[in-house]
Amino acid sequence: MRFAFAFIAPLLSARHVADSLLSADFKAKLQMAVTRHWNQFLNDLNANEIMKQARILTAFLSLTVGQAPASGPAAPGKDTAHAADGFEVRVTAPGPEVIADEVLQRAIDQVASAGGGVVLLGLGDFKLSRHADDETVVIKSGVTLRGQGYATHIYLDPKTPPNDLRYFPVRIGTTVVPAHNVVIEHLRYTGHDKAIGGGSIMGFNARLDEEESLLLSCDNITVRHCWIYDAKQAVGCTKPATSMYFAKHVIPAKEAKAAAADQEKTRTGYFDADRMATQFKNWQVYNNYIETCGNKAVELAECNGGLIADNHIVNVVDGPQVIFGSRNVQIRDNIVHFTRTGINISEGSHHIRVSGNHVEPMPDMKKNPANSCLIFRTEPLPLHSTIADVVVTGNIFRNQHEASRCTVRLQTQIEALSCAYAGIVFTGNTFDGDIDFSDKRNPVKTSLKDILFADNLCNGDILSVPANTMVSRAVVVRGNLLRQAGTITLNASEWIWTGNTHSNGKLEIAPSAEVNIIRDNVTAAPMTGHGTDNVLTGNVVMKKTAAP
């Protein structure tokens, strides 16, 4: 029986793997062993039955790939990659004294050449160096890069000299060859962007930025369960929106302004039909911890179908962004603490859903006219843009740290020819700060229309401007609990303000406001109306009971 018992332990440990191969009677007896004493289990079996079932399982397990054991740093110079049954390559961490570029790329190439599989990284340090071009390690199609949690650490050598060019220590595809069906998971990454300085040090990004690659895309990319530190951008996909963005470095404001004036550099771009048909597809970034990014934490540009979800994003300049015609993207259930802007819905994006996020500035955020938890904005391009069909629901936007206390803002850049913000729904949100339905930067070229702002809780002001300053129409403010103490002033025209409760104040209609419908609202003090052709009906003042 001792000989037979040697086969029983592996049978039990791998029972979930070969469950379908074992006989029903044998599985029933195994289950009985979980609840009864081992001796009873052994008495009910005979040696022949054990040997028969063990042979079945042993044959099955010989065709599968086991899990890589936890491993520490390898000896310097030792080959740290080896294949495991053809589709998984295990890589032992070389350690902090050894450059890991070659062993990591060799493992990725080996898996990719086999048709795809897993590169399984051990515990420890994978230190990367900077190469002469703009990338160190390239993730190829069909590769899953998997670590063993926080202890697997990939990073660019912090002693790397600064350089003005944008750099990709770990790149998804190359500048001209895309990668598809890629997963990056269960590891820690540090770009050392702030420590090194110079140009942007990126995180896990795809950038197709040559003319021959503009109609290509990297599809089905997932980054999950990672810790990402000090990268200019933690995760993202992008192409040059127009030819002014072909530069391999981040464009300074002065250079961008000069390029925007050149029609040849802006007449074609992300808005062309062929570009729209070849957007990146199905990018999923979820369950990551992202800290200290010098730009957008996550950016999906020219992306059709994406998910940014359940990430904890801390001390970043800007939170998640969709831009350059991105569509069908969900940004949900993230915690975002920013120093400049929170969630960005930018330049031509449409059919976007923003839900369940908690967004607020870092406590030491500097005052800046762009500061806002949620911002709708354009790029500095001479284009006619539209940002449309956005649903914002169930979020908490909190801004108590700066003078403007802004939670929502519009921003059309000076270079833009126009931007229409249309078809946007805000419902079921908590706004702990002001909502600014105006554009202070370029209001003449900005329009706001077909907006539904309903069933929200607002602790701040709702700001609007006269029609001769910025066009806004068909803005419906309905059924909200408005807790602002004092007066909210409606300056705009052609709005509908109905069914709201001003629990601590009132609504005032400015002399510039025209053709508004104001009805069935409850206020703490009588409304005052000075505009023209406004309809005020059914509004009541809430009577307060005497204090006990």
N, C-alpha and C positions, 0 to 999 in steps of 0.2 A: 504493500500500500504506500510505502514511502516513495517508491518509483512513480506510482500513479499520482501521488500528491504533487510531485514536481510539475506535472502538466496542468493541475487544476488552477494554481495561482495565476499563470498568464491567461488562462481561459477567462477567469473572473475579471481581471484587469482590462482585458480587451473585449469584454462581452458586448459592449455597445458597437464595436466595429464590425463584428461578424454575426450579429444577432440573427440576420436572415438566413445564415448558413446552418445553424444548429437545429437539431430536431426539437419539436415542440415538447416532447417528454423530457429531453435533457435540459431545456431552458426552464421548465417548471421545477425541476430538481435544483437547478442553480438558484432560482428565486427562493426556494425553500431554504437554501443554505444561508441566505441573508437573514432570515428570521429564526432559524433553528441552529442548534449546536453543530459544529463541524463533524463530530463523531457520527451523528445521525445521518448526515449527508454522505459520509464515506460508506456507511453500512448499506445505504440504498443503492450504491453504484457497484458495478463490478469492473475489474481491470480492463476487460475487453472493450466495454463501452467508453471508458475514459480514453483509451488509446485511439479508438476510432474517431471520437470528436476532436481530440487533440491534433490528429493528423490533418483533419479538415481545416482547423484554425491555423495551424502552422503553415500550411500551403498558402492560405489566403494572406497571412501577414507577410510572407516572403515577397508578395507583389506590391506592398504598400510602402510608404515612406514614413519613417519615424520622426519624432520631434528632436530637434537639435538640443544637446545638453547645454546647460549654462557653462560658459567658458570665460576665462580671463584673458589678459593680453598674451599674445604669442611671443615667442623669442624673436628678437630682431633678425630679419633676413629669412625667416621661415615662411614657406608657402602656406598661407592661412585659409585658402579656399579649397573645398573638395566637394565633389558631387555626391548626392544621396539618391540613388535609384533614378537618375535621369532628369528629374524636373525640379529638384531642390538643390541649391548649392549653399553650403554653410560656410560662413566666413568668421573666423576668430579675430577678435579685435587686435590689431597690431600694437596698440598702446600709444601713449602720448609722445614717445620719442621717435616714432616711425611714421613716415608719410604713407597714408593708406590709399592714395590715388589709384595705383596700378592694381592692387589686389581687389579693390572694390569694383573697378571697371571691368576687370577680367571676369569676375563672377557674374556681373550683369550681362556681359557679352555671351558667356557660356549658356546662361538660361535663355536669353533671347534667341540664340542660334538653335536651341533645342525646341523652339516653338512656344516658349513661355514657361513660367513657373515662379518659384520663390527663391529670392536671395535672402537667406536667414542669417542675420548678423548676431554675433555673440555679445556678451557684456563687455563694456570697456570703451576705449577711445578710438575713433576713426578720424585722424587729423588729415585735412586736405590742404593742398598747396594751390597757389594761384598760377595758372598757365599763361602762355603768351596770348592766346585768343581770349574768348569771353566765357569759358566754361571749364570745369574740372571733371566732373562725373556726369555722364549722360544716361538717363533712364530710358530704356528702349521698350518697344511694344511688347505687351504680354508679361511684363515683369512686375512682380510684387516684391517691394523692398520692405522687409519686416525685421524690426528689432525685437529686443526682449524688455521693452519698457524704458523707463527713464535712464536706466544704467547703460543703455546703448547710446553713445553720444557721437554724432557726426558734427564736425565743426571746421570752419576755415581757420587756419593757423593765425592766431591773433597778432603774431609778429610780421604778418604780411605788410609790405610797404603800401601806402595809399596810392590810388590810381584814379584818374578822372572817369574812366570808362565803367559802365554798368557791368556787373559780373555775376555769374551763376555757378556757385560751387556745386550744386546739384540741380541739373537742368532736365526737364522732361522733354525729350526730343532735342534736336539741334535747331539752329536758325533756319534750316531749309528742309530737314527731315523730321516729320512729326512722329509722335509716339501715341499709341492707342492702348486702351485696356491696361492701365497702370494703377497700382495701389501702393501707397506709401503709408506705413502704419507702425505703431508701437515703438517709437524711437524719439530721441531728443536731438534737436538741431540748433546750433548757434552760428549765426553769420558773422558776428563781431563787426557789424557795420559801423556802429558808433565808435568802437575802439580803434578801428583801422582808419576810418575817414575816407575822403576822396569821393569817388563815384559810388553808386548804389551797390551794396552787397545783397543779393536777393536770397529768397528761401527756396521753396519748391515751386518753380515757375516754368511755364512754356511761353516762349516768345518767338513767333515766326516773323522775322523782321527783314527779310530780303524780298526783292520784287518777285522772284520766282516762287516764293512760298506764301504769298498773300491769299491765294485761293486754296490753301491747304488748312488742315485743322488737326488738333490733338483731341481725341474724343474718348469718353468713358474713363475719366481720371478721378481717383478717389484719394484724398489725404485725410486720415482719421487717427484718433488716439495718439497724437504726437504732442510734444512740448517744443515750441518754436520760439527762439529768443533772438533778439537783436539782429533782425533782417530788415532791410528797407521795406520789403513786402514779404509777408510770410508765405503766402500761397497765391498763385494767380495765373491767368492766361491772357495774352494780349498779342496784338499786331499793331503796326504803325497805323494810327487812325487815318492819317493822310500822309503824304510824302514828307511833310515837315517833321514827322516823327521818326524818320529813318535813322536819325542820329543814334549812336551807340552809347550816348551819355544822357543824363537828365538835362533837359533843355532849360537853361536859365530864362528868366522872365523877359529880359531884353532880347535875347535871341528868338524866343517864341513870338514876340510881338513883331519882329522884323519878318519872320517866316510867314506869319499869318497874313501879311500884306502882299505876299507873292501868290497870285492866282494859280500859277502852275503847281504850287505845292499844296493847294487845298481844293482843287476842282474835282478830284476823285478821292474816294476814301471809303470808310466803313458803310456809308449810306448807299453805295452802288449795289445794284441788284445781284451781281455775281458775288460780291463780298457777303451780302446778307444770306445767300444760299450756301456759303461755305464757312459759317461761323463755327467756333468751338461748340462741342455738344456734350452734355451730361457731365458736368464738373460737380463733384460733391466734396465739400470740406466740412467735416463735422467732428464733434467731440475732441477738439484740440484745445490746448492751453497756449495762448499767443501773448507774448510780452515784449514791449519795447521795440516797436516798429517805427521807422522814421518816415513812413508814408502810409499808404492804405494797408491795413492788416491783411485783408483778402480782397483781391480785385478780379472780377470776371468781366473781361472786355470782349466784345463781339462774341458773346456766348448765348447759345440757344438751348436752354434747359440746364438749370443748375440749382444747387442747394448749399447754403451756408447756414449751418444749424448747430446749436448746442455747444458753441465754442465759448470759452472764457477768455476775453480779450482785454488786456490790461496795459495801461501806460503806452498807448499807441498814439501817434499824431492824428491819424484818421482811422475810423472803423471800417467795416466792410463797404465795398463799392461795386455797383454795376455801372457799366459805361460803354459808350460807342455801340449803341444799338442792341445791347443785350436784352433778352426777352425770356419769358417763362422761367424766371428765377425766383426761388423762395429764400428769404432771409428770416430765419425764425429761431426763437428761443436762445438767442445769444445774450451774454452779459458783456457790455462794452463800456470801458472807461477810457476816455480819449483826452487829448490835450488841444485839439483844434476842431475837428468835426467828428460826429458819430457815424451814423449810417448815411451813405451818399448814393442818391439816385441821380445819375449823371448822363449828360450828352446822348440824347436819342434813345434812352432805355424805355422799354414799355412792357406791359403785362408782367409786373413785378408784384410779389406779395411780401409784405413786411409784417411779421406777427410774433407776438409773445416775447419780444426782446426787452431787456432792461438796459437803458442807455443813459449815461450821465458823464460829465467831465471829471477828470482827476481833480482832487482838491486844490492843487497848485496851478491850475490852468491859467495861462496868460490871457489877458483881454485881447480880443481880436474880432474885427467885424464879421468874420466868417464863422465864429463859434456857434454851433448849433448841434442839438442831438440828432436831428434829421434834416438833411439839406437836399434840396432839388436844385441842380446846377448845370451849367454848360461848361465846355472847355473854351479856352481863348482861341476860337476858330471863327472865321467869317462865314458862318453857315446859318441857314434857317433850320432851327431844331424844334423837335417836339418831344416832351416827356409826358407819357400818357398811360392810362389804364393801370394805375397803381392802387393796390389795396393796402391800407395801413390799419391793422386791427390788433387789439389786445396787448398793446405795448405799454411800458412805463418809460416816459421821457422826463428826466429830471435835470433841471439846471438851476441851481441856487448859488453858483460860485462866481458869476460875473455880473457886471452892471446891467446888461441887457436881459439876462435870465432867459435866453431864447431856446425854445425846444424845436421849433420848425421854422425854416427860412427858405426863401427862393433866392437864387443868385445867377443872374445872366451876366456873363463876362462882357467887358467893354468891347472886345473884338467881335462878338457875336452879331449877326445881322438881325436875328430875332429868336425868341423861344416862346412856345406856347406850352403851358402846363395845364393839362386837360384830363378830365375823366379820373380824378383822384378821389378815393373814398377814405375817410378817417372815421373809424367806428370802434367804440368800446375801449378807447385808450385812456390812460391817465397822463395828463400834461401838467407836470409840476414846474411851471414856468410859463413864459409867454409864447403865443403862436403868432408868427409874423407872416401874414398873407400879403406881403409886398416885397419888392426888390429894390433895395437901396442903391445898388451898384449901377443898374442899367434899366430903370423902370420904363422908359419910353419904348424899349424893344421887347418888353415882357408883357405877356397876357396870361390871365388866370380865368379858366372857364370850366363849367360843368363839374363843380366840386361838391361833394357831399361830406359834411362835417356833422356827425350824428352820434348821440348816445355816448359822449365822452365826458370825463370828469376833468375840469380845467381849473387850476389854482391860480392862473395868471391872466394876463390881458389877451385879447384877440385884436391884432393890429391890422388896419386896412388903410388905404390911401384913396384920394379922390380919383375919379375916372380920367381927369385930364393929366394926372400924374402917371397912372398905370391902369390899363384896361383890365377890369374883372367883371364877369357877369355870370349869372346862373350859379351863384355860390349859395348853397343851401346849408344854413346853420340850424340844426333841428334837434330838439330833445336832449340838450346837453345840460349838465349841472355845472354852472359857472360860479365859482366861489370867490372870484376877485372882489375884494373890498373896494367900494367906491364905484366909479363909472367906467363902463366900456363904451367907447365912442365908435359908431359906424360912420366911416367917411366915404365908403364905396357906394356904387350905384348898381341897381339890378340884382340885389341880393334878396334872399328870402330868409327871414329870421323868425323862426316859429317854434313854439312849444318848449322854450328854454326856461330854466329856473336860475335866476340871479339871486342866490341865497343871501348874499351880503351887499348887494349893490343894485345898480340899475343900468339901463341902456340909454344912451343919448344919440340922437340922429343929428349929424353935423349939417351945417348949411350946404355943404358941397354934395350931400347924398341925395340921389334922385331915383325915383321909380323903384323903391324898395317895398317889400311886403313884410310888415312887422305885425305878427298876430299871435294870440294865445300864449304869450309869455308871462311868467310870474317874476315879479321883481320885489326888492325890499323897499324901494322908493319909487315914486312916480317917474315914468319916462318923460323925456323932453325931446321934442321933435322940431327941427328947424329947416329941414330940407324941402325939396319940391316934388310933388306928385307921389309922395310916399303913402302907403296904405297902412294905417294903424288901427287894429281892431281886436277886441277880445282880450286885451292885456289887462292883468290885474295886479294889485299890490298885495302882497302877503301880509295879513295882520298878525301881529305877534301877541302872544298871551302875556299877561302881566307876570313879572317875576315873583315867585313865591316868597 
